[in-house]
Amino acid sequence: MASISRLSSNGRNGFRIRFYCENRQREIYIPGKSKKAERQAEIICWHVDELASSKLNNIPPAAESAKWASGTTGRLRESLVAWGLAEPTNPRLLQDDGRLLGPFVDAYISSRTDCKPNTISNYRQVRRLLCEYFGERHPMNRISPADADKWRRWMVLDKGLAVATVSKHCKRAKTLLAEAVRDRLLVDSPFENLKGGSEANPDRQRFIDSTMAQQILEACPDADWRCIFALARFCGMRCPSEVLTLKWTDIDWAAGRIRIDSPKTGLRFCPLFPEVRTELAAAFELAPDGAVHIVRRYRNGQNLRTQFLRILERAGIVPWAKPFVNLRSSCRTELENEGIRSHVCDSWLGHSTAVAQKHYLQVTDADWKNALQRRPLTGSLVTSGAATITKNHATHKPLENIASDASQGFVMARGIPPTGLEPVTKL
């Protein structure tokens, strides 16, 4: 049990904390004789007692005490480390990339050699937004949860970013600061409980029906673009990552299957739908001998969106938001409307049912039409209600849940009494 004693002799004014750790007495001296120093000594006494007791019993200490020990500095931290009550100080805390926001994020991005170029680009966008708001050399331990909330509001109100975009940035910021916690550069992350908002945005969804799809196919300038559109719309393939990497050897003409080695989700198979078979067969006849990829152009990451918008303009169709994502969304919606089970669609398109419900499935005009064409419900309709029965004629206060026929207030259709209340017929 830790104890506190006041010192006021030999030129020393302060408080001495004594406790036992591994059967040895330890001491911590807190200088000063003010109430503030006394309160500080009481806090330290409580925490070291908890830490020592946990170590003796070989159990994790209270989260509050562990957090306090990780936040200590100077001689107190050195003593706690020497007694085994705290972890050693990370040497990176003495460097810029361990303390300051900008250098830390730069070091993290440099270490992520496992990430794809698009992922690295996304992290750099988050770095730009964080440093623009907080500052390049802002200490990470001075960012509070309230500051994180202000940063999110700043992106929405001042920068004018969509809620879905802000949500993605918040998730990546959580990843960055969580890494700082795991590396023991921070005690906890100020972004841990940050709510970015929903990434789903129904206002940006558009269903591309078969009529519109045929118009777009006719406006495509060549076989490459007809294949790009057909694969994205009728097979739901991700464009450009899955479409541009598809090879002729991935097409099993006899079995009617397409082998898709997705850079994002790995290997899967999709049916060779009739619309796609037609376009691929035509492109195969035009392909030169030895051709490897189905789409021969756009091998260096060119921007497909710009050309696709020109095709829509040529087809006389107003462009929609997220052009290729909505092609994939239309494919998923169409497959489910045709009665294909969700787990089968998941296997073919390479995402989960939860993701489909959140981001892909749409309510189409056909759904509204089918709802209005449904047969009307049959059955007895309520034409009159039970009369209100009062007991106190002065106040006219109705009795609760009691009807005149003791049916507990059930409302009956005219001429159809409930079972057991049929009129008695005299013989």
Secondary structure as UniProt FT lines:
FT   STRAND          3..9
FT   TURN            10..11
FT   STRAND          12..21
FT   TURN            22..23
FT   STRAND          24..31
FT   HELIX           35..57
FT   HELIX           63..70
FT   HELIX           74..82
FT   TURN            83..84
FT   HELIX           91..94
FT   HELIX           96..99
FT   HELIX           101..111
FT   TURN            113..114
FT   HELIX           117..134
FT   TURN            136..137
FT   HELIX           140..142
FT   HELIX           145..157
FT   HELIX           163..182
FT   TURN            183..184
FT   TURN            190..193
FT   HELIX           202..204
FT   HELIX           210..219
FT   HELIX           223..234
FT   TURN            239..245
FT   HELIX           248..250
FT   STRAND          251..252
FT   TURN            253..256
FT   STRAND          257..262
FT   TURN            263..265
FT   STRAND          266..271
FT   HELIX           274..286
FT   TURN            289..290
FT   HELIX           304..314
FT   TURN            315..316
FT   HELIX           323..337
FT   TURN            338..339
FT   HELIX           342..349
FT   HELIX           353..355
FT   HELIX           356..360
FT   HELIX           365..372
FT   STRAND          390..392
FT   TURN            393..396
FT   STRAND          397..398
FT   TURN            400..401
FT   TURN            404..405
FT   TURN            408..409
FT   TURN            414..415
FT   TURN            419..420
//
